[in-house]
Amino acid sequence: MVSFSNDQPLYEVLNSTLRSVKPEISDQLKLWFLYLKLFIDALTHLPSYREIVYRSVTNDLSDYYELSEKFVWWSFSSCTKSLTTLQSTKFLGNTEIGTLFIIECFSGKEIHQNIFCFR
């Protein structure tokens, strides 16, 4: 059974599981299979695009990634097509140190029009 607290968003629990599994499939990941099948099934109905997108984090991750290194991104992440967005104070513009990932999407999905927030 997958458990998480109300303080921990679903995507954080899922991403933590995805990042901890390499390359074998663990029992923890198997618990997510039905959810992932449903989610990926829904994504197949959205058009794909091939484009460069950006992801920023407010930590210095240069010890973990080499410049121009290629790797598989094992998580669900929010990204942007605009560097201007990342320069706002909400993102990298708010900190002196951060890491910017330049991601080449081969089958990216734009989901911003399909997200509903209830408050």
VODREN-100364 format. One record per residue: residue in three letters; x, y, z of N, C-alpha, C, O, CB in turn. Coordinates in Angstrom, 2 decimals, always signed. Each point is the difference from the previous one (the first is absolute). Glycine has a CB too. Layout:
+------+---------+---------+---------+---------+---------+---------+---------+---------+---------+---------+---------+---------+---------+---------+---------+
: code :    n_xx :    n_yy :    n_zz :   ca_xx :   ca_yy :   ca_zz :    c_xx :    c_yy :    c_zz :    o_xx :    o_yy :    o_zz :   cb_xx :   cb_yy :   cb_zz :
+------+---------+---------+---------+---------+---------+---------+---------+---------+---------+---------+---------+---------+---------+---------+---------+
:  ALA :       X :       Y :       Z :       X :       Y :       Z :       X :       Y :       Z :       X :       Y :       Z :       X :       Y :       Z :
...
+------+---------+---------+---------+---------+---------+---------+---------+---------+---------+---------+---------+---------+---------+---------+---------+
//
This chain:
+------+---------+---------+---------+---------+---------+---------+---------+---------+---------+---------+---------+---------+---------+---------+---------+
: code :    n_xx :    n_yy :    n_zz :   ca_xx :   ca_yy :   ca_zz :    c_xx :    c_yy :    c_zz :    o_xx :    o_yy :    o_zz :   cb_xx :   cb_yy :   cb_zz :
+------+---------+---------+---------+---------+---------+---------+---------+---------+---------+---------+---------+---------+---------+---------+---------+
:  MET :   +0.84 :   -1.18 :   +0.00 :   -0.84 :   +1.18 :   +0.00 :   +0.89 :   +1.25 :   +0.00 :   +0.99 :   +0.06 :   +0.72 :   -2.83 :   -1.32 :   +0.49 :
:  VAL :   +1.45 :   +2.23 :   -2.02 :   +0.72 :   +1.26 :   -0.05 :   -0.67 :   +0.95 :   +0.97 :   -1.22 :   +0.19 :   -0.05 :   +1.92 :   -0.55 :   -2.37 :
:  SER :   +0.09 :   +0.96 :   +3.30 :   -0.60 :   +0.94 :   +0.93 :   +0.78 :   +1.31 :   -0.03 :   +1.21 :   +0.03 :   -0.19 :   -2.01 :   -1.91 :   +1.65 :
:  PHE :   +0.06 :   +2.96 :   -1.27 :   +0.62 :   +1.31 :   +0.07 :   -0.90 :   +0.89 :   +0.83 :   -1.20 :   -0.25 :   +0.13 :   +2.33 :   -0.04 :   -2.38 :
:  SER :   -0.54 :   +1.32 :   +2.81 :   -0.75 :   +0.89 :   +0.88 :   -0.68 :   +1.09 :   -0.81 :   +0.31 :   +0.20 :   -1.18 :   +1.29 :   -0.67 :   +3.05 :
:  ASN :   -2.51 :   +1.18 :   -1.23 :   -0.67 :   +1.12 :   -0.66 :   +0.98 :   +1.11 :   -0.33 :   -0.26 :   +0.81 :   -0.90 :   -1.84 :   -1.38 :   +2.12 :
:  ASP :   +3.21 :   +0.63 :   -0.50 :   +1.00 :   +1.04 :   -0.24 :   +0.92 :   -0.32 :   -1.17 :   +0.71 :   +0.87 :   -0.49 :   -0.79 :   -0.35 :   +2.91 :
:  GLN :   +0.05 :   -1.75 :   -2.88 :   +0.91 :   -0.42 :   -1.07 :   -0.81 :   -0.24 :   -1.27 :   -0.82 :   -0.91 :   -0.06 :   +2.41 :   -0.13 :   +1.74 :
:  PRO :   -1.34 :   +1.86 :   -2.71 :   -0.75 :   -0.17 :   -1.25 :   +0.24 :   -1.36 :   -0.65 :   +1.07 :   -0.60 :   +0.15 :   -0.93 :   +3.06 :   -0.48 :
:  LEU :   -1.14 :   -2.93 :   -0.38 :   +0.06 :   -1.29 :   -0.67 :   +1.21 :   -0.12 :   -0.91 :   +0.67 :   -1.03 :   -0.02 :   -3.15 :   +0.92 :   +0.13 :
:  TYR :   +2.76 :   +1.18 :   -0.88 :   +1.12 :   -0.08 :   -0.94 :   +1.34 :   -0.17 :   +0.71 :   +0.91 :   -0.62 :   -0.55 :   -2.21 :   +2.05 :   -1.04 :
:  GLU :   +1.44 :   -0.90 :   +2.81 :   +1.26 :   -0.17 :   +0.74 :   +0.21 :   -1.46 :   +0.39 :   +1.11 :   -0.53 :   -0.09 :   -1.32 :   +2.87 :   +0.96 :
:  VAL :   -0.86 :   -2.99 :   -0.43 :   +0.10 :   -1.41 :   +0.38 :   +0.31 :   -0.85 :   -1.23 :   +0.86 :   -0.88 :   +0.05 :   -2.49 :   +1.24 :   +1.86 :
:  LEU :   +0.93 :   -0.10 :   -3.01 :   +0.24 :   -0.74 :   -1.24 :   +1.42 :   +0.22 :   -0.51 :   +0.69 :   -0.96 :   -0.35 :   -3.12 :   +1.14 :   -0.22 :
:  ASN :   +2.87 :   +1.08 :   +0.53 :   +1.35 :   +0.29 :   -0.49 :   +1.07 :   -0.64 :   +0.87 :   +1.00 :   -0.50 :   -0.52 :   -1.84 :   +2.65 :   -0.40 :
:  SER :   +0.64 :   -2.15 :   +2.21 :   +0.96 :   -0.63 :   +0.90 :   +0.11 :   -1.50 :   -0.32 :   +1.10 :   -0.55 :   +0.00 :   -1.64 :   +2.25 :   +1.80 :
:  THR :   -0.58 :   -2.33 :   -2.07 :   +0.01 :   -1.42 :   -0.37 :   +0.68 :   -0.22 :   -1.34 :   +0.81 :   -0.91 :   -0.14 :   -2.93 :   +0.58 :   +1.44 :
:  LEU :   +1.79 :   +1.17 :   -2.29 :   +0.61 :   -0.15 :   -1.32 :   +1.51 :   +0.18 :   +0.05 :   +0.73 :   -0.74 :   -0.67 :   -2.85 :   +1.58 :   -0.35 :
:  ARG :   +2.59 :   +0.11 :   +1.79 :   +1.44 :   +0.27 :   +0.07 :   +0.75 :   -1.06 :   +0.77 :   +1.20 :   -0.19 :   -0.20 :   -1.71 :   +2.60 :   +0.07 :
:  SER :   -0.17 :   -3.11 :   +1.02 :   +0.68 :   -1.01 :   +0.81 :   +0.15 :   -1.33 :   -0.72 :   +0.71 :   -0.89 :   +0.47 :   -1.60 :   +2.01 :   +1.56 :
:  VAL :   +0.23 :   -1.29 :   -3.16 :   +0.00 :   -1.26 :   -0.74 :   +0.89 :   +0.12 :   -1.22 :   -0.34 :   +0.72 :   -0.94 :   -1.98 :   -1.25 :   +1.75 :
:  LYS :   +3.44 :   -0.16 :   -0.80 :   +0.90 :   -0.01 :   -1.15 :   +0.81 :   -1.27 :   +0.01 :   +0.63 :   -0.28 :   +1.02 :   -0.51 :   +2.79 :   -1.03 :
:  PRO :   -0.10 :   -3.26 :   -1.00 :   -0.93 :   -0.05 :   -1.13 :   -1.11 :   -1.02 :   +0.23 :   -0.94 :   -0.07 :   -0.80 :   +2.79 :   +0.76 :   -0.71 :
:  GLU :   -1.77 :   -1.47 :   +2.57 :   -0.98 :   -1.05 :   +0.25 :   -1.32 :   +0.59 :   +0.49 :   -0.06 :   +1.15 :   +0.45 :   +1.93 :   -2.75 :   +0.08 :
:  ILE :   -2.91 :   +0.81 :   -0.63 :   -1.32 :   +0.43 :   +0.46 :   -0.19 :   -0.52 :   +1.42 :   +0.02 :   -1.21 :   +0.24 :   -0.97 :   +1.22 :   -2.61 :
:  SER :   +0.77 :   +0.89 :   +3.29 :   -0.15 :   -0.39 :   +1.40 :   -1.47 :   -0.19 :   +0.34 :   -0.89 :   +0.37 :   -0.77 :   +3.00 :   +0.87 :   +1.35 :
:  ASP :   -2.35 :   -1.83 :   +0.57 :   -1.37 :   -0.17 :   +0.48 :   -0.67 :   +1.35 :   +0.22 :   -1.20 :   +0.15 :   -0.21 :   +1.85 :   -2.32 :   +1.28 :
:  GLN :   +0.14 :   +3.17 :   -0.64 :   -0.55 :   +1.34 :   +0.20 :   -0.57 :   +0.56 :   -1.30 :   -1.09 :   +0.59 :   +0.00 :   +2.73 :   -0.20 :   +1.84 :
:  LEU :   -0.92 :   -0.57 :   -2.94 :   -0.46 :   +0.53 :   -1.29 :   -1.21 :   -0.77 :   -0.51 :   -0.89 :   +0.58 :   -0.62 :   +3.23 :   +0.13 :   +0.10 :
:  LYS :   -2.38 :   -2.01 :   +0.78 :   -1.14 :   -0.80 :   -0.46 :   -1.32 :   +0.52 :   +0.58 :   -1.05 :   -0.12 :   -0.63 :   +2.56 :   -1.87 :   +0.45 :
:  LEU :   -1.45 :   +2.57 :   +1.36 :   -1.21 :   +0.56 :   +0.62 :   -0.57 :   +1.16 :   -0.81 :   -1.18 :   +0.33 :   +0.14 :   +2.06 :   -1.04 :   +2.08 :
:  TRP :   -0.06 :   +1.33 :   -3.04 :   -0.42 :   +1.15 :   -0.80 :   -0.48 :   -0.39 :   -1.39 :   -0.51 :   +0.86 :   -0.72 :   +2.12 :   +0.52 :   +1.99 :
:  PHE :   -1.47 :   -2.62 :   -1.68 :   -0.26 :   -0.39 :   -1.38 :   -1.40 :   +0.38 :   -0.50 :   -0.13 :   +0.54 :   -1.09 :   +1.73 :   -2.40 :   +1.44 :
:  LEU :   -2.64 :   +1.58 :   +0.42 :   -1.36 :   +0.32 :   -0.46 :   -0.19 :   +1.51 :   -0.16 :   -0.61 :   +0.45 :   -0.97 :   -0.24 :   -2.52 :   +2.11 :
:  TYR :   +1.36 :   +2.83 :   -0.19 :   -0.10 :   +1.46 :   -0.10 :   +0.78 :   +0.50 :   -1.22 :   -0.51 :   +0.82 :   -0.77 :   +0.27 :   -0.64 :   +3.28 :
:  LEU :   +1.45 :   -0.67 :   -2.70 :   +0.82 :   +0.42 :   -1.14 :   -0.64 :   -0.40 :   -1.32 :   +0.05 :   +0.76 :   -0.97 :   +1.99 :   -0.97 :   +2.39 :
:  LYS :   -2.65 :   -0.96 :   -1.48 :   -0.68 :   -0.42 :   -1.22 :   -1.14 :   +0.96 :   -0.33 :   -0.14 :   +0.42 :   -1.14 :   +0.74 :   -2.83 :   +1.60 :
:  LEU :   -1.39 :   +2.76 :   +0.53 :   -1.11 :   +0.94 :   -0.20 :   +0.52 :   +1.36 :   -0.44 :   -0.53 :   +0.61 :   -0.93 :   -0.81 :   -1.83 :   +2.66 :
:  PHE :   +2.38 :   +1.70 :   -1.06 :   +0.57 :   +1.32 :   -0.30 :   +0.62 :   +0.02 :   -1.40 :   -0.25 :   +0.93 :   -0.77 :   +0.70 :   -0.58 :   +3.22 :
:  ILE :   +0.33 :   -1.35 :   -2.77 :   +0.66 :   -0.05 :   -1.32 :   -1.03 :   -0.20 :   -1.10 :   +0.15 :   +0.54 :   -1.10 :   +1.93 :   -1.47 :   +2.17 :
:  ASP :   -3.11 :   +0.15 :   -0.79 :   -1.10 :   -0.17 :   -0.95 :   -0.63 :   +1.36 :   -0.34 :   -0.27 :   +0.29 :   -1.17 :   -0.17 :   -2.61 :   +2.07 :
:  ALA :   +0.22 :   +3.14 :   +0.12 :   -0.57 :   +1.34 :   -0.22 :   +0.96 :   +0.86 :   -0.82 :   -0.43 :   +0.75 :   -0.87 :   -0.85 :   -0.93 :   +3.04 :
:  LEU :   +2.57 :   +0.08 :   -1.88 :   +0.99 :   +0.80 :   -0.74 :   +0.05 :   -0.35 :   -1.48 :   +0.31 :   +0.85 :   -0.83 :   +1.02 :   -0.68 :   +2.93 :
:  THR :   -1.62 :   -1.42 :   -2.44 :   +0.05 :   -0.39 :   -1.41 :   -1.06 :   +0.71 :   -0.83 :   +0.11 :   +0.06 :   -1.23 :   +0.76 :   -2.28 :   +1.93 :
:  HIS :   -1.88 :   +2.77 :   -0.06 :   -1.06 :   +0.72 :   -0.71 :   +0.37 :   +1.46 :   -0.26 :   -0.70 :   +0.70 :   -0.73 :   -0.97 :   -2.22 :   +1.77 :
:  LEU :   +2.77 :   +1.97 :   -0.46 :   +0.47 :   +1.37 :   -0.24 :   +1.04 :   -0.01 :   -1.11 :   +0.75 :   -0.96 :   -0.13 :   -1.20 :   +1.59 :   +2.54 :
:  PRO :   +0.49 :   +0.44 :   -3.20 :   +1.02 :   +0.05 :   -1.06 :   +1.41 :   +0.07 :   +0.59 :   +0.22 :   +0.61 :   +1.04 :   -1.88 :   +0.53 :   -2.55 :
:  SER :   +2.60 :   -1.78 :   +0.84 :   +1.41 :   +0.04 :   +0.41 :   +0.72 :   +1.11 :   -0.74 :   -0.42 :   +0.40 :   -1.09 :   +0.40 :   -2.87 :   +1.58 :
:  TYR :   +1.09 :   +2.97 :   +0.10 :   +0.82 :   +0.98 :   -0.70 :   +1.46 :   -0.27 :   +0.28 :   +0.36 :   -0.60 :   +1.01 :   -2.19 :   +2.31 :   -0.87 :
:  ARG :   +2.66 :   -1.26 :   -1.06 :   +1.45 :   -0.13 :   +0.14 :   +0.53 :   +1.41 :   +0.12 :   -0.11 :   +0.80 :   -0.93 :   +0.23 :   -2.98 :   -0.42 :
:  GLU :   +0.45 :   +2.49 :   +2.50 :   +0.40 :   +1.37 :   +0.28 :   +0.98 :   +0.03 :   +1.18 :   +0.13 :   -0.98 :   +0.74 :   -2.34 :   +1.83 :   -1.62 :
:  ILE :   +2.87 :   +0.27 :   +1.05 :   +0.86 :   +0.22 :   +1.16 :   -0.85 :   +0.64 :   +1.10 :   -0.73 :   +0.96 :   -0.24 :   +2.82 :   -0.69 :   -1.22 :
:  VAL :   -1.98 :   -0.82 :   +2.68 :   -0.66 :   +0.60 :   +1.17 :   +1.04 :   +0.16 :   +1.09 :   +1.10 :   -0.54 :   -0.08 :   -3.34 :   -0.50 :   -0.53 :
:  TYR :   +1.88 :   +1.79 :   +1.64 :   +0.94 :   +0.33 :   +1.08 :   -0.61 :   -0.37 :   +1.34 :   -1.20 :   +0.10 :   +0.22 :   +2.18 :   +1.77 :   -1.59 :
:  ARG :   -0.10 :   -2.31 :   +2.26 :   -0.38 :   -0.34 :   +1.37 :   +1.06 :   +0.59 :   +0.91 :   +1.19 :   -0.18 :   -0.23 :   -2.39 :   -1.97 :   -0.48 :
:  SER :   +0.76 :   +2.84 :   +1.75 :   +0.98 :   +0.56 :   +0.94 :   -0.22 :   -0.57 :   +1.39 :   -1.12 :   -0.34 :   +0.38 :   +1.24 :   +2.45 :   -1.74 :
:  VAL :   +0.96 :   -2.19 :   +2.10 :   -0.06 :   -0.36 :   +1.42 :   +0.87 :   +1.00 :   +0.76 :   +0.96 :   +0.53 :   -0.55 :   -1.35 :   -3.01 :   +0.04 :
:  THR :   +0.04 :   +2.73 :   +1.74 :   +0.70 :   +1.04 :   +0.76 :   +1.24 :   -0.53 :   +0.72 :   +0.57 :   +0.70 :   +0.84 :   -2.74 :   +0.44 :   -0.55 :
:  ASN :   +2.59 :   -2.35 :   -0.60 :   +1.22 :   -0.56 :   +0.59 :   +1.10 :   -0.07 :   -1.05 :   -0.28 :   -0.07 :   -1.19 :   -1.09 :   -1.27 :   +2.84 :
:  ASP :   +2.60 :   +1.37 :   -1.20 :   +1.14 :   -0.20 :   -0.89 :   +0.22 :   -1.50 :   -0.16 :   +0.48 :   -0.67 :   +0.92 :   +0.59 :   +2.88 :   -0.21 :
:  LEU :   -1.42 :   -2.73 :   -1.86 :   +0.13 :   -1.44 :   -0.26 :   +1.17 :   -0.32 :   -0.91 :   +0.06 :   -1.07 :   -0.60 :   -2.50 :   +0.85 :   +0.90 :
:  SER :   +3.39 :   +1.16 :   -0.42 :   +1.12 :   -0.18 :   -0.93 :   +0.90 :   -1.18 :   +0.38 :   +0.72 :   -0.52 :   -0.86 :   -0.79 :   +2.96 :   +0.43 :
:  ASP :   +0.05 :   -2.87 :   +1.69 :   +0.79 :   -1.17 :   +0.39 :   -0.62 :   -1.30 :   -0.51 :   +0.68 :   -1.02 :   -0.07 :   +0.07 :   +2.27 :   +2.10 :
:  TYR :   -2.03 :   -1.21 :   -2.38 :   -0.71 :   -1.21 :   -0.41 :   -0.15 :   -0.14 :   -1.51 :   -0.23 :   -1.11 :   -0.50 :   -0.97 :   +1.24 :   +2.64 :
:  TYR :   +1.32 :   +0.98 :   -2.87 :   -0.20 :   -0.02 :   -1.45 :   +1.14 :   +0.72 :   -0.69 :   +0.38 :   +1.10 :   +0.39 :   -2.88 :   -1.18 :   -0.07 :
:  GLU :   +3.04 :   -0.54 :   -1.35 :   +1.03 :   +0.63 :   -0.82 :   -0.67 :   +0.89 :   -1.04 :   -1.08 :   -0.32 :   -0.49 :   +2.66 :   -1.64 :   +0.84 :
:  LEU :   -0.94 :   +3.06 :   -0.69 :   -0.49 :   +0.88 :   -1.05 :   -0.11 :   -0.78 :   -1.30 :   +0.94 :   -0.71 :   -0.38 :   +0.08 :   +2.73 :   +1.51 :
:  SER :   -2.12 :   -1.90 :   -1.81 :   -0.30 :   -0.69 :   -1.26 :   -0.20 :   -1.51 :   +0.15 :   -0.09 :   -0.71 :   -1.01 :   +1.41 :   +2.46 :   -0.13 :
:  GLU :   -1.39 :   -2.24 :   +2.36 :   -0.26 :   -1.43 :   +0.21 :   -1.44 :   -0.31 :   -0.40 :   -0.91 :   +0.81 :   +0.23 :   +2.60 :   -0.89 :   +1.66 :
:  LYS :   -1.90 :   -1.08 :   -2.49 :   -1.34 :   -0.43 :   -0.36 :   -0.43 :   -1.10 :   +0.96 :   +0.78 :   -0.90 :   +0.31 :   -0.41 :   +1.49 :   -2.75 :
:  PHE :   -1.60 :   -0.51 :   +2.92 :   -0.51 :   -1.00 :   +0.93 :   -1.51 :   -0.06 :   -0.11 :   -0.63 :   +0.90 :   -0.56 :   +2.58 :   -0.53 :   +2.12 :
:  VAL :   -2.53 :   -1.42 :   -1.02 :   -1.45 :   -0.17 :   +0.01 :   -0.55 :   +0.70 :   +1.23 :   +0.52 :   -0.17 :   +1.10 :   -0.37 :   -2.04 :   -2.34 :
:  TRP :   -1.20 :   +2.98 :   +1.05 :   -0.65 :   +0.73 :   +1.09 :   -1.08 :   -0.90 :   +0.59 :   -1.07 :   -0.14 :   -0.58 :   +1.55 :   +2.41 :   -0.50 :
:  TRP :   -0.20 :   -2.87 :   +2.24 :   -0.90 :   -0.97 :   +0.62 :   -0.99 :   +0.67 :   +0.94 :   -0.02 :   -0.30 :   +1.19 :   +1.80 :   -1.41 :   -1.38 :
:  SER :   -2.58 :   +2.62 :   -0.32 :   -1.01 :   +0.62 :   +0.85 :   -0.99 :   +0.79 :   -0.83 :   +0.23 :   +0.27 :   -1.18 :   +1.41 :   -0.16 :   +3.06 :
:  PHE :   -2.74 :   +0.25 :   -1.24 :   -0.95 :   +0.92 :   -0.60 :   +0.36 :   +1.38 :   +0.51 :   +0.08 :   +0.21 :   +1.21 :   -1.94 :   -1.98 :   -1.37 :
:  SER :   +2.08 :   +2.71 :   -0.74 :   +0.47 :   +1.33 :   +0.39 :   -0.71 :   +1.07 :   -0.79 :   -0.37 :   -0.18 :   -1.16 :   +2.59 :   -0.77 :   +1.75 :
:  SER :   -2.41 :   +2.08 :   +0.07 :   -0.53 :   +1.15 :   -0.74 :   +1.18 :   +0.69 :   -0.67 :   +1.05 :   +0.19 :   +0.61 :   -3.00 :   +0.11 :   +1.01 :
:  CYS :   +1.76 :   +0.05 :   -2.86 :   +1.04 :   +0.65 :   -0.80 :   -0.62 :   +1.20 :   -0.70 :   -1.22 :   +0.18 :   +0.03 :   +2.47 :   -2.37 :   -0.37 :
:  THR :   -0.42 :   +3.00 :   -0.27 :   -0.49 :   +1.15 :   -0.74 :   +0.73 :   +0.09 :   -1.33 :   +1.12 :   -0.47 :   -0.15 :   -1.67 :   +1.68 :   +2.29 :
:  LYS :   -0.13 :   -0.59 :   -3.10 :   +0.64 :   +0.24 :   -1.30 :   +0.71 :   +1.34 :   +0.00 :   +0.71 :   +0.33 :   -0.95 :   -2.47 :   -1.72 :   -0.18 :
:  SER :   +1.58 :   +2.18 :   +2.19 :   +0.50 :   +1.37 :   +0.05 :   +1.05 :   +0.20 :   +1.08 :   -0.25 :   -0.26 :   +1.18 :   -1.95 :   +1.02 :   -2.03 :
:  LEU :   +3.38 :   -0.31 :   +0.45 :   +1.03 :   +0.33 :   +0.99 :   -0.41 :   +1.19 :   +0.84 :   +0.40 :   +0.11 :   +1.16 :   +1.35 :   -1.01 :   -2.70 :
:  THR :   -2.54 :   +1.80 :   +0.98 :   -0.49 :   +1.17 :   +0.74 :   -0.78 :   -0.43 :   +1.24 :   +0.11 :   +0.63 :   +1.05 :   -0.21 :   +0.69 :   -3.19 :
:  THR :   -0.68 :   -2.37 :   +2.01 :   -0.77 :   -0.51 :   +1.14 :   +0.92 :   -0.38 :   +1.15 :   -0.31 :   +0.27 :   +1.16 :   -1.45 :   -1.11 :   -2.74 :
:  LEU :   +2.89 :   +0.22 :   +1.27 :   +0.93 :   -0.45 :   +1.04 :   +0.74 :   +1.15 :   +0.66 :   +0.53 :   -0.17 :   +1.10 :   -0.28 :   -1.94 :   -2.35 :
:  GLN :   -0.21 :   +3.27 :   +0.62 :   +0.70 :   +1.14 :   +0.57 :   -0.85 :   +0.75 :   +1.01 :   +0.49 :   +0.90 :   +0.68 :   +0.79 :   -0.70 :   -2.79 :
:  SER :   -2.55 :   -0.56 :   +2.23 :   -0.87 :   +0.66 :   +0.98 :   +0.46 :   -0.37 :   +1.41 :   +0.72 :   -0.99 :   +0.18 :   -2.67 :   +0.97 :   -1.81 :
:  THR :   +1.53 :   +0.79 :   +2.62 :   +0.42 :   -0.25 :   +1.38 :   -0.53 :   -1.32 :   +0.53 :   +0.51 :   -0.52 :   +1.00 :   -0.44 :   +2.97 :   -0.63 :
:  LYS :   -1.07 :   -3.00 :   -1.00 :   -0.55 :   -1.28 :   +0.43 :   +0.95 :   -1.16 :   -0.30 :   -0.08 :   -1.06 :   +0.63 :   -2.22 :   +1.97 :   -1.00 :
:  PHE :   +3.18 :   -0.72 :   -0.59 :   +0.90 :   -1.07 :   -0.41 :   +1.45 :   +0.41 :   +0.25 :   +0.33 :   +0.41 :   +1.11 :   -1.99 :   -1.16 :   -2.85 :
:  LEU :   +2.52 :   +0.64 :   +0.75 :   +1.43 :   +0.27 :   +0.19 :   +0.31 :   +1.45 :   +0.31 :   +1.05 :   +0.28 :   +0.59 :   -0.60 :   -2.14 :   -2.13 :
:  GLY :   -1.31 :   +2.80 :   +1.17 :   +0.26 :   +1.41 :   +0.27 :   +0.02 :   +0.34 :   +1.47 :   +0.38 :   +1.10 :   +0.38 :   -1.43 :   -0.61 :   -2.53 :
:  ASN :   +0.65 :   -1.43 :   +2.99 :   -0.11 :   +0.23 :   +1.43 :   +1.22 :   -0.49 :   +0.77 :   +0.08 :   +0.19 :   +1.22 :   -2.54 :   -0.39 :   -1.47 :
:  THR :   +3.40 :   -0.43 :   -0.40 :   +1.13 :   -0.61 :   +0.69 :   +1.30 :   +0.26 :   -0.75 :   +0.00 :   +0.22 :   -1.21 :   -1.53 :   -1.99 :   +2.12 :
:  GLU :   +2.62 :   +1.74 :   -0.19 :   +1.31 :   +0.20 :   -0.64 :   +0.49 :   -1.28 :   -0.65 :   +0.71 :   +0.04 :   -1.01 :   -0.18 :   +1.73 :   +2.69 :
:  ILE :   -0.89 :   -2.91 :   -1.10 :   +0.48 :   -1.29 :   -0.51 :   -1.19 :   -0.85 :   -0.41 :   -1.00 :   -0.08 :   +0.71 :   +3.05 :   +0.20 :   +0.77 :
:  GLY :   -1.92 :   -0.74 :   -2.63 :   -1.05 :   -0.88 :   -0.49 :   +0.54 :   -0.82 :   -1.15 :   +1.13 :   +0.19 :   -0.44 :   -2.93 :   +1.43 :   +1.17 :
:  THR :   +0.98 :   -2.51 :   -1.22 :   +0.38 :   -0.83 :   -1.14 :   -1.10 :   +0.10 :   -1.04 :   -1.18 :   -0.12 :   +0.30 :   +2.51 :   -1.46 :   +1.17 :
:  LEU :   -0.92 :   +1.80 :   -2.70 :   -0.93 :   +0.07 :   -1.12 :   +0.21 :   -1.23 :   -0.87 :   +1.11 :   -0.26 :   -0.46 :   -1.12 :   +2.81 :   +0.52 :
:  PHE :   -1.06 :   -3.29 :   -0.30 :   +0.05 :   -1.14 :   -0.89 :   -0.61 :   +0.40 :   -1.33 :   -1.09 :   +0.59 :   -0.04 :   +0.95 :   -2.22 :   +1.98 :
:  ILE :   +0.82 :   +1.32 :   -3.01 :   -0.51 :   +0.21 :   -1.35 :   -0.37 :   -1.38 :   -0.51 :   +0.86 :   -0.86 :   -0.19 :   +0.58 :   +2.97 :   -0.25 :
:  ILE :   -2.73 :   -2.32 :   +0.22 :   -0.52 :   -1.33 :   -0.30 :   -0.52 :   -0.06 :   -1.43 :   -0.85 :   +0.79 :   -0.40 :   +0.25 :   -1.12 :   +2.82 :
:  GLU :   +1.14 :   -0.60 :   -3.18 :   -0.48 :   -0.22 :   -1.36 :   -1.11 :   -1.05 :   +0.05 :   +0.26 :   -1.18 :   +0.24 :   +2.02 :   +1.79 :   -1.24 :
:  CYS :   -3.50 :   -0.17 :   +0.76 :   -1.15 :   -0.92 :   +0.02 :   -0.16 :   -0.66 :   -1.36 :   +0.08 :   +0.66 :   -1.04 :   -1.22 :   +0.75 :   +2.78 :
:  PHE :   +0.93 :   -2.70 :   -1.72 :   -0.28 :   -0.72 :   -1.24 :   -1.49 :   -0.30 :   -0.12 :   -0.52 :   -0.16 :   -1.11 :   +2.81 :   -0.85 :   +1.17 :
:  SER :   -2.97 :   +0.95 :   +1.06 :   -1.46 :   -0.23 :   -0.02 :   -0.62 :   +0.72 :   +1.20 :   -0.73 :   -0.60 :   +0.79 :   +1.02 :   -1.65 :   -1.96 :
:  GLY :   +0.01 :   +3.55 :   +1.27 :   -0.52 :   +0.81 :   +1.10 :   -1.51 :   +0.14 :   -0.07 :   -0.60 :   -0.11 :   -1.08 :   +2.75 :   +1.33 :   +1.15 :
:  LYS :   -2.77 :   -0.98 :   +1.06 :   -1.45 :   +0.19 :   +0.08 :   -0.27 :   +1.32 :   +0.71 :   +0.50 :   +0.23 :   +1.10 :   -0.92 :   -2.74 :   -1.07 :
:  GLU :   -0.37 :   +3.35 :   -0.65 :   -0.40 :   +1.25 :   +0.62 :   -1.30 :   -0.24 :   +0.75 :   -1.02 :   -0.30 :   -0.62 :   +2.16 :   +1.68 :   -1.20 :
:  ILE :   -1.12 :   -1.25 :   +3.15 :   -1.18 :   -0.35 :   +0.78 :   -0.64 :   +1.20 :   +0.71 :   -0.99 :   -0.17 :   +0.70 :   +1.98 :   -2.07 :   -0.39 :
:  HIS :   -0.44 :   +3.43 :   -0.49 :   -0.50 :   +1.15 :   +0.77 :   -1.48 :   +0.28 :   -0.25 :   -0.67 :   +0.53 :   +0.88 :   +2.95 :   +0.42 :   -0.96 :
:  GLN :   -2.81 :   -1.29 :   -1.08 :   -1.42 :   +0.22 :   -0.28 :   -0.87 :   -1.10 :   +0.59 :   -1.23 :   +0.12 :   +0.00 :   +1.87 :   +1.08 :   -2.09 :
:  ASN :   -0.04 :   -2.26 :   +2.59 :   -0.74 :   -1.14 :   +0.51 :   +0.12 :   -0.16 :   +1.51 :   -0.36 :   -1.04 :   +0.54 :   +0.69 :   -0.05 :   -2.72 :
:  ILE :   +0.19 :   +2.11 :   +2.86 :   +0.18 :   -0.08 :   +1.45 :   -1.10 :   +0.81 :   +0.68 :   -0.29 :   +1.13 :   -0.37 :   +2.79 :   -1.41 :   +0.10 :
:  PHE :   -3.10 :   -0.34 :   +1.26 :   -1.06 :   +0.67 :   +0.75 :   +0.42 :   +0.06 :   +1.46 :   +0.39 :   -1.01 :   +0.58 :   -2.17 :   +0.21 :   -2.20 :
:  CYS :   +1.71 :   +1.98 :   +2.21 :   +0.38 :   +0.17 :   +1.40 :   -1.24 :   +0.36 :   +0.81 :   -0.77 :   +0.88 :   -0.38 :   +3.09 :   -0.14 :   -0.27 :
:  PHE :   -2.50 :   -1.43 :   +1.75 :   -1.10 :   +0.29 :   +0.91 :   +0.59 :   +0.53 :   +1.29 :   +0.93 :   -0.60 :   +0.55 :   -2.41 :   -1.18 :   -1.58 :
:  ARG :   +0.97 :   +2.88 :   +1.50 :   +0.52 :   +0.58 :   +1.24 :   -1.11 :   +0.20 :   +0.99 :   +0.24 :   +0.47 :   +1.11 :   +1.56 :   +0.66 :   -2.35 :
+------+---------+---------+---------+---------+---------+---------+---------+---------+---------+---------+---------+---------+---------+---------+---------+
//
